[in-house]
Structures are given as C-alpha cells and as structure tokens.
C-alpha cells in the first residue's frame, strides 16, 4: 500500500522518472550484494545518474533510501565488549552526536586524487554518518563508528539509509573491525573530525591504537582537533596545541604530512575557515601516514 501511494504521489511530479530509476537501482543492488562486478556496475549507474540529474537527485535519493536502505556492507563487522560509550559526556549530554551530519564531497574527491583508485574510509566519531555516505555515493567503501547510540535508536540522518555501514562502540575501549574470516580490516583513510579532543588523554591512547592497527600501509589518518576548552562543560577533555598532538602521533608511528600535499583548507570536512584560522578558539588539521618517507 505504501509503495503504491508513493508511486501515485511521485507521478504527479516531473521528477518521477528519476525517482523510478533510483528505486530500481537500489532494488538491484540488494539482489547483487555478493556479486562484486555487478555491484560495481550498479554503483556507476548511481554516480552517472547523480551527475546528470544533480538538481533533484539528492532530495529523491534521501527520501527513497529511507524506505529501502542503501545497504552494501556484508564484509566488515565490529567486535567490541563496549557497544556504547555510556560514561561519555557526549552520550550523557548529547550535542554533536545528535545534531551533526557532516558531508563533504570535495574531501572524497581529494582522497581519490591522492590514491588514484577506489579506497576504503573509516570515520571515527561519525555522528550522523554523512561522510560515510559521501564515500559510498562515489563508489568507494566506507564505515563509521559512533560512541553514542542516540542516532541509531532514532534512525537519524544516515542511520536509516546505510545501516550496515554504521556501528556504535566506545572508541576509548579496544575494538576491532573484522572481515568474515575474523581478520582485521584495513582502511586507506581514517578520519576523526572534531572528535579527538572529546576523549581523556588515556582515551586518546586507545583511539590512536585503533587507528594504527586499522590503517593500511601507506594509508592516511586525518583529523580536525579543537585546541580550546568549552566553558561550563566537560565535552573537550583533551585540550592541547599542535605540537603536543604531533608528538603523540609519532609515538604510534604516525608521521605528519604537510596539509597542502593532500588537502586544500576548503576540502577538509571540518575544522575552521580562513576567517577563524588565527582565532583563539580554533581547530587544527592533522594529516599523517604510517610511512616516514615524508
């Protein structure tokens, strides 16, 4: 009944042919999840359609994937004894976890420009999961992990659209993202946007251990990190300058790369603008690799 009513409603608008094509592609994706070659073809259909019909694509895609989730992940699973960060201030007094849903197609393009191939992306502290969706839309692979389960319970933002690509876990505790054989899954790019300062210093140690163990050889870890406190809250628990963070990263064999080598300021998903880059309440951008050739 719902689908018939939806079809009747959409037929009243000129966008119906676009909606019908997206719907058919989504249904075909579900039936070919185990066929990588066919999935690649279907992903390219989505990308081509988006380029041709950009004006209406996003709105229709968002709506239809609420009904039929864009669900491609059947190869990566999470292993943790701490599925939610119950003691975290961000879970107890939610702010970003319930409001944020950062998207940045330019960041995806910059990553592709660097690797010159399809890549895998892990978003730590993913909130609404928007960046994960950006990678999927362009035919890459993406996974997000969020400490709170508020967005999961409410199917907020991308949690209702790409549910098998988003997990919850306490990032300050040991966790593993594994494949079907139980081996660690390695990612080309790992991001953490306005997240690292939210952990205690002990928590940062575990997060960086997770980064190091899941970063593919020659991979990139990149983040925006606030260097200021928030008065009257304890959301920012690890406030330090750029030198402190670089020193900490090197203890995990993560070596800084000059930001300009990979990203323009406008390509970072978060972390300030040209106007506030010199202000007191600013964020820094970290870009590093597990190769010390830089």
Secondary structure, 3 states (H helix, E strand, C coil): CHHHHHHHHHCCCCCHHHHHHHHHHHHHHHHCCCCHHHHHHHHHHHHHHHHHCHHHHHHHHHHHHHHCCCCCCCCCEEEECCCCCCCCHHHHCCCHHHHCCCCCHHHHHHHHHHHCCCCEEEEECCCCCHHHHHHHHCCCEEEEEECCCHHHHHCCHHHHCCHHHEEECCCCCCEEEECCCCCECCEEEEEEECCHHHCCHHHHHHHHHHHHHHEEEEEEEEEEEECCCCCCCCCCCCCCCHHHHHHHHHCCCCEECCHHHHCCHHHCCCCCCCCCCCCCCCEEEEEEECCCCC
